[in-house]
Every structure is written in structure tokens, then in C-alpha cells.
Amino acid sequence: MTTERPTLRASALFTAIALLAIIPIASLAQNNQRVGAFLEKPDEWYRSEEGRRIAGNILSWQSPAGDWPKNSSTAGTPFTGDRTKLRGTFDNGATTGEIRFLARAFAATNEETLRQAILKGLDHILAAQYPNGGWPQYSPPPAKSYHRHITFNDGTMVRLLELLREVATLPTFGFVDQPRRVSSQKAFDQGIACILKCQIRVQNKLTVWCAQHDEKDLSPRSARSYELVSLSGAESAGILRLLMSIERPSADVIRAVEAGAAWYVSAKVSGLRQTREGRDKVMIADSNAPPLWARFYEIETGRPLFSGRDGVPKQQFNEIEAERRNGYAWYGNWGEQVAADYARWPKK
């Protein structure tokens, strides 16, 4: 892969904008993680005053449809507004974490209100699945915006499938009636089939996935202005790791994993290090830097792809404005996670 030259230090104005973008994102991410942080607690904790209080908080945030909103402290504070106006989503870790928490709480307390909330959320997830096996970002999906597309972005569909597999197979969800558990397994299988159909071919060779795919023809689709049609170095890692977690993979799954793992080897970016000039994130040449993978790659050329809010594709990270450089994860170690799982996968 090509190297990049370090950019000039961002102006004070751009730096200020970037900081405003970063701080809320970090704090909101912490809010979403609070639900998952309790899942390792013992049953006694779920029966305690604190555990019951947090379960009540989570119940108060459930929308009339059965899902939960994103970027909200659903465990930290009760919702006190008009619940009819709550709008849930599957994005940014929402809904799946709340259902897992409530399942643990129900197992410990046997409180019927918890079970009903879980079943309502599960029914919403099952009903939201497209006939082709994919899920939109939320349901019911909008008629025109990118939220209607099959959403791999931020691990959305992978998390839904992981939850449904748990519902179908784990004792934690043994309280779920058999028809729903069967439906959950069927939805999981349909989701895997959808993933296999979405895997992008370049010159008749399987590669990886886009962060969104069309909900009808399964072609790769863009989302926000800076999230262009591309091969996703981030989201594809989660998809491959899910496929590698299947106990008895089919020949099609094996083929998809092997092709995806090979793509990550070819897409590795060497000789670049992410650093900061003051408070501005930049990429500099460094032959000793560990390998990186770009968030997006051009489908036709396999080159890393970047864009600012203007939606204009760039080939160099340092060419986009400071606000987007600092407010988005353009490089990561996603390929290392794939390689680690792939090294164990044949033995498994």
C-alpha cells in the first residue's frame, strides 16, 4: 500500500471543531457499554436493590415497538418523558444489550414484567428481518434514507445474529417458548445465508463486505456522506469472526471465510503510523509501525478510501478535513483480530 505525507498542523478552528465531535461520541459510547458491564454479575446482584433498580431503568427506556434507543444511559437513569415518543434502533449496541441484561435479571428474580419485555424485544427483532435475511438499522425502516439498507455498520447485524443464536441455544434463554426459539434459529440461518450472498466479488473473486448492502438487490450501498460504497476493513472483521464461530460450517461458509481471510492479508497497510500533531490526528511514514487496515477500500482498486463530509473520495487520509480525521476511526487493527481467529479456526 502507498504511504502518506504528514499534513500541516490543523488550524485552531478545526481543532476546536474536532474536539467537540470527539467528546460527545466518547461519552455516548460509555453510556451504551453500561448495560453490558453488568452481565458478569452473579444472580445475587440481580436480586439486590441495585440490580432491581437498574432493571427498572432499562424497562423504562423500552419503546412501544419493543426496542431501545441508542446513545442513551438506559441503565443509569430512568426515562421520565413520553414513552410513546421513544424510538429504538439496532445501531450502536442498542437493544441487544438490554435484552441480555433482562434475561439475566429474569433468571435471578422470575419477575414476569422482565420476561414480557424480553419477548416483546425478541418479537420486534424477528419481525424486523427482511425476507432475504438482513436487517435495517431500525424498524420499521424509512422509505428512502440509508437506514433501510441491510446494516453491517458498527456490527449491527452481527450483534443481532449473535443474540438470536443465544436465544435458540443457551440455557440463559430457556424461559423462551419453543416456537420463538425455533424462529430465532431460523432467523439466524437466514441471516448467515444473507451474509454469504452479500460478500462482494471483484473480478469474480470473493473479497469482503460493504458496511451497508441494498435491502433488495444486496449490492453495496453508501450511508453517511463520508461512508462511501467500499470494501469495509472494519465491519468485515466482525462478519468473518461470526462465520468462524459457527460450529459446523457449510462449504459455502468455509469458502467465504477463506476468501475473507486472504483479503485481509492483501489489504494490510504497512509503513504507516497514526500519531498526533498537537491535537490533530495524522498518518506518518514509519517502517517500524505495526500493520494497519483502513476502514474503507475502493472496490475496484483495493486502495484505502477516505472522504470528508463533502462526500468527495480521497486516496490519502491527510487530505480530509480535521473534523472528520479526528471524529472517525479510519484505521484500525481489525485484520489482527481476523488473523488470530483464523489461525485457530482450522483446528477448531
Wavefront OBJ file of the C-alpha trace (Angstrom):
o trace
v 0.000 0.000 0.000
v 1.101 3.580 -0.577
v 2.396 5.796 2.218
v 1.183 9.288 3.089
v 2.950 12.518 3.872
v 2.174 14.221 7.179
v -0.184 17.150 6.854
v 0.286 20.637 8.286
v -0.966 21.205 11.805
v -4.710 21.820 11.831
v -5.882 25.352 12.438
v -7.172 26.277 15.867
v -10.702 26.389 14.482
v -10.556 22.876 13.045
v -9.036 21.575 16.273
v -11.864 23.035 18.308
v -14.433 21.501 15.969
v -12.727 18.128 16.179
v -12.721 18.166 19.967
v -16.410 18.997 20.033
v -17.005 15.997 17.786
v -14.902 13.572 19.828
v -16.092 14.299 23.367
v -19.791 13.531 22.879
v -19.022 10.374 20.922
v -16.804 9.029 23.698
v -19.312 9.793 26.449
v -22.201 8.303 24.487
v -20.241 5.128 23.833
v -19.668 4.783 27.581
v -23.411 5.042 28.161
v -24.078 2.189 25.750
v -21.460 -0.002 27.397
v -23.012 0.292 30.848
v -25.601 -2.397 30.187
v -23.026 -4.954 29.096
v -20.834 -4.161 32.092
v -23.341 -5.835 34.411
v -23.645 -9.152 32.577
v -20.895 -10.792 34.637
v -22.662 -10.012 37.916
v -23.882 -13.004 39.987
v -27.564 -13.797 40.407
v -27.487 -12.337 43.912
v -26.667 -8.929 42.482
v -29.679 -9.036 40.138
v -31.873 -9.686 43.176
v -30.310 -6.801 45.095
v -31.761 -3.321 45.372
v -29.219 -2.002 42.860
v -29.889 -4.765 40.364
v -33.646 -4.277 40.552
v -33.262 -0.522 40.220
v -31.167 -0.861 37.062
v -33.602 -3.393 35.607
v -36.372 -0.869 36.224
v -34.354 1.829 34.473
v -33.895 -0.397 31.435
v -37.583 -1.292 31.329
v -38.496 2.408 31.354
v -36.474 3.008 28.177
v -38.117 0.289 26.067
v -40.037 1.789 23.159
v -43.636 0.820 22.359
v -42.244 -1.264 19.456
v -40.026 -3.273 21.790
v -36.538 -1.907 21.082
v -34.319 0.629 22.875
v -32.777 3.943 21.735
v -29.068 4.310 21.088
v -26.641 6.674 22.819
v -28.778 6.702 25.964
v -27.885 5.704 29.507
v -30.634 3.106 29.688
v -29.100 1.504 32.780
v -28.026 4.694 34.506
v -31.199 6.712 34.821
v -34.930 6.061 34.349
v -36.718 7.538 31.348
v -39.180 10.168 32.526
v -40.506 11.550 29.246
v -43.313 10.492 26.940
v -42.648 6.808 26.229
v -44.819 6.910 23.126
v -42.128 9.083 21.563
v -39.261 6.687 22.266
v -37.665 5.450 19.040
v -35.435 2.410 19.291
v -32.768 1.037 16.986
v -30.386 -1.875 16.474
v -27.476 0.524 15.869
v -24.611 1.449 18.217
v -25.115 -1.509 20.524
v -28.741 -0.703 21.323
v -31.430 -3.319 22.147
v -29.291 -6.476 22.232
v -27.513 -5.479 25.438
v -30.744 -4.569 27.163
v -32.327 -7.919 26.262
v -29.319 -9.826 27.597
v -29.445 -7.877 30.865
v -33.154 -8.504 31.319
v -32.652 -12.213 30.602
v -30.103 -12.425 33.408
v -32.402 -10.438 35.679
v -35.366 -12.706 34.928
v -33.334 -15.841 35.590
v -32.486 -14.442 39.025
v -35.844 -12.930 40.001
v -38.510 -14.681 37.918
v -40.351 -11.366 37.579
v -42.906 -11.632 34.787
v -42.551 -7.999 33.675
v -38.964 -8.755 32.687
v -39.940 -11.799 30.643
v -42.643 -9.879 28.812
v -40.198 -7.097 27.938
v -37.704 -9.648 26.599
v -40.313 -11.379 24.456
v -41.511 -8.036 23.118
v -37.967 -7.097 22.131
v -37.331 -10.501 20.593
v -40.567 -10.388 18.603
v -39.581 -6.963 17.286
v -36.194 -8.256 16.121
v -37.731 -11.270 14.409
v -40.393 -9.178 12.681
v -37.796 -6.635 11.512
v -35.803 -9.184 9.497
v -36.144 -8.813 5.742
v -37.260 -11.869 3.748
v -33.708 -12.084 2.379
v -32.312 -12.464 5.913
v -30.926 -8.963 6.504
v -31.901 -6.231 8.955
v -32.295 -2.474 8.555
v -30.756 -0.108 11.079
v -34.134 0.189 12.788
v -37.679 -0.960 12.197
v -39.961 -0.050 10.625
v -37.351 1.175 8.122
v -37.700 4.521 6.341
v -38.725 4.610 2.696
v -35.692 6.466 1.340
v -32.758 7.066 3.717
v -29.760 4.738 4.065
v -31.136 3.375 7.352
v -33.313 0.985 5.330
v -30.270 -0.822 3.913
v -29.000 -4.088 5.367
v -26.748 -2.742 8.099
v -23.417 -4.323 8.927
v -22.116 -0.920 10.086
v -20.928 -0.862 13.712
v -21.603 -4.607 13.939
v -25.375 -4.140 13.867
v -26.412 -7.309 12.034
v -23.681 -9.413 13.630
v -24.903 -8.488 17.110
v -28.492 -9.367 16.216
v -27.418 -12.756 14.914
v -25.304 -13.467 17.981
v -28.275 -12.692 20.218
v -30.645 -14.870 18.202
v -28.215 -17.779 18.381
v -28.091 -17.361 22.150
v -31.897 -17.333 22.335
v -32.064 -20.508 20.254
v -29.352 -22.465 22.050
v -28.337 -21.171 25.500
v -29.896 -22.109 28.853
v -29.959 -18.392 29.716
v -32.933 -18.091 27.372
v -34.535 -21.388 28.365
v -37.633 -19.485 29.520
v -38.387 -18.505 25.909
v -41.099 -20.713 24.424
v -40.089 -23.326 21.870
v -41.738 -21.659 18.832
v -39.760 -18.472 19.440
v -36.532 -20.406 19.928
v -37.137 -22.242 16.668
v -37.886 -18.937 14.937
v -34.667 -17.492 16.354
v -32.618 -20.358 14.928
v -34.348 -19.974 11.567
v -33.657 -16.213 11.575
v -30.002 -16.893 12.385
v -29.700 -19.332 9.494
v -31.377 -16.879 7.121
v -29.043 -14.133 8.310
v -25.976 -16.245 7.584
v -27.348 -17.034 4.122
v -27.813 -13.303 3.531
v -24.238 -12.598 4.596
v -22.916 -15.145 2.123
v -24.953 -13.603 -0.698
v -23.700 -10.101 0.148
v -19.996 -10.986 0.016
v -18.542 -8.834 -2.759
v -16.828 -10.327 -5.786
v -14.074 -8.398 -7.552
v -13.037 -9.880 -10.892
v -15.038 -12.970 -9.922
v -13.071 -13.357 -6.687
v -14.729 -13.245 -3.269
v -13.449 -10.447 -1.028
v -15.332 -8.975 1.956
v -18.391 -6.781 2.588
v -19.566 -3.196 2.428
v -20.849 -1.592 5.639
v -24.333 -1.454 4.075
v -25.987 -3.503 1.367
v -29.137 -2.805 -0.586
v -32.157 -4.344 1.100
v -33.467 -5.611 -2.245
v -30.640 -6.472 -4.628
v -27.895 -6.850 -1.925
v -25.457 -4.563 -3.754
v -23.057 -2.410 -1.676
v -24.505 0.956 -0.633
v -23.269 4.178 0.937
v -24.536 5.619 4.209
v -23.488 8.995 5.601
v -21.715 11.392 3.242
v -18.272 10.152 4.286
v -19.244 6.453 4.279
v -18.947 5.617 0.604
v -19.573 2.397 -1.279
v -16.489 0.349 -0.462
v -14.970 -2.800 0.971
v -15.116 -2.429 4.751
v -11.982 -3.282 6.673
v -13.803 -2.761 9.973
v -17.240 -4.331 9.650
v -16.000 -7.288 7.600
v -13.843 -8.395 10.525
v -16.881 -8.883 12.732
v -18.678 -10.747 9.971
v -15.775 -13.139 9.433
v -15.401 -13.773 13.147
v -19.103 -14.613 13.329
v -18.761 -17.049 10.427
v -15.760 -18.659 12.112
v -17.815 -19.160 15.280
v -20.298 -21.469 13.518
v -19.859 -24.960 14.953
v -20.454 -26.968 11.779
v -19.805 -24.589 8.880
v -21.091 -25.410 5.434
v -18.864 -25.478 2.396
v -20.147 -22.005 1.479
v -19.232 -20.631 4.901
v -15.767 -22.171 4.680
v -15.289 -20.652 1.245
v -16.395 -17.224 2.487
v -14.052 -17.319 5.480
v -11.032 -18.426 3.483
v -11.624 -15.716 0.867
v -12.156 -13.044 3.510
v -9.061 -14.019 5.470
v -6.991 -13.899 2.281
v -8.372 -10.442 1.513
v -7.205 -9.153 4.896
v -3.699 -10.341 4.131
v -3.747 -8.485 0.820
v -5.294 -5.329 2.322
v -2.703 -4.873 5.075
v -1.244 -1.360 5.232
v 2.454 -1.299 6.150
v 4.839 1.546 6.848
v 2.301 3.952 8.366
v 1.749 5.045 11.930
v -1.175 7.003 13.292
v 0.000 9.805 15.517
v -0.889 13.357 16.524
v 0.485 16.749 15.670
v -0.738 18.685 18.631
v -4.351 17.565 18.873
v -4.718 16.665 15.215
v -4.625 13.028 14.117
v -2.263 12.375 11.184
v -0.580 9.462 9.438
v 3.210 9.463 9.077
v 5.665 7.135 7.360
v 7.260 4.655 9.782
v 8.833 1.418 8.601
v 8.653 0.013 12.156
v 4.934 0.607 12.605
v 2.668 -2.410 13.183
v 0.297 -3.268 10.320
v -2.967 -1.367 9.962
v -6.155 -1.780 7.987
v -8.208 1.048 6.544
v -11.872 1.428 7.436
v -12.788 1.544 3.722
v -11.206 0.374 0.456
v -12.144 1.127 -3.141
v -13.859 -1.927 -4.532
v -12.249 -1.784 -7.970
v -8.661 -0.954 -6.961
v -8.366 -2.178 -3.364
v -6.827 1.150 -2.312
v -7.737 2.746 1.039
v -10.583 5.221 0.645
v -11.306 8.361 2.653
v -13.863 11.131 2.490
v -14.917 14.216 4.379
v -18.432 15.463 4.863
v -18.390 16.720 1.268
v -18.558 13.099 0.079
v -15.595 13.506 -2.276
v -13.400 10.371 -2.287
v -9.750 10.854 -1.360
v -6.838 8.437 -1.512
v -4.939 9.976 1.395
v -6.170 10.223 4.994
v -4.440 13.552 5.480
v -6.427 15.126 2.633
v -9.731 15.180 4.523
v -10.710 17.914 6.949
v -9.569 17.784 10.570
v -13.081 17.389 11.910
v -13.518 14.031 10.118
v -9.927 12.912 10.680
v -10.395 13.235 14.410
v -14.040 12.281 14.663
v -13.938 8.889 12.932
v -11.915 5.658 13.059
v -10.228 5.498 9.642
v -7.535 2.965 10.554
v -7.538 0.052 12.976
v -6.094 -3.355 13.820
v -9.154 -5.261 12.572
v -7.073 -7.616 10.475
v -5.135 -8.799 13.532
v -8.410 -9.965 15.105
v -9.293 -11.861 11.939
v -5.838 -13.428 11.713
v -5.934 -14.576 15.345
v -9.313 -16.265 14.929
v -8.371 -17.728 11.546
v -5.212 -19.284 12.988
v -7.344 -21.224 15.484
v -10.249 -21.906 13.130
v -8.926 -24.975 11.199
v -8.008 -26.670 14.489
v -11.479 -25.974 15.867
l 1 2 3 4 5 6 7 8 9 10 11 12 13 14 15 16 17 18 19 20 21 22 23 24 25 26 27 28 29 30 31 32 33 34 35 36 37 38 39 40 41 42 43 44 45 46 47 48 49 50 51 52 53 54 55 56 57 58 59 60 61 62 63 64 65 66 67 68 69 70 71 72 73 74 75 76 77 78 79 80 81 82 83 84 85 86 87 88 89 90 91 92 93 94 95 96 97 98 99 100 101 102 103 104 105 106 107 108 109 110 111 112 113 114 115 116 117 118 119 120 121 122 123 124 125 126 127 128 129 130 131 132 133 134 135 136 137 138 139 140 141 142 143 144 145 146 147 148 149 150 151 152 153 154 155 156 157 158 159 160 161 162 163 164 165 166 167 168 169 170 171 172 173 174 175 176 177 178 179 180 181 182 183 184 185 186 187 188 189 190 191 192 193 194 195 196 197 198 199 200 201 202 203 204 205 206 207 208 209 210 211 212 213 214 215 216 217 218 219 220 221 222 223 224 225 226 227 228 229 230 231 232 233 234 235 236 237 238 239 240 241 242 243 244 245 246 247 248 249 250 251 252 253 254 255 256 257 258 259 260 261 262 263 264 265 266 267 268 269 270 271 272 273 274 275 276 277 278 279 280 281 282 283 284 285 286 287 288 289 290 291 292 293 294 295 296 297 298 299 300 301 302 303 304 305 306 307 308 309 310 311 312 313 314 315 316 317 318 319 320 321 322 323 324 325 326 327 328 329 330 331 332 333 334 335 336 337 338 339 340 341 342 343 344 345 346 347 348
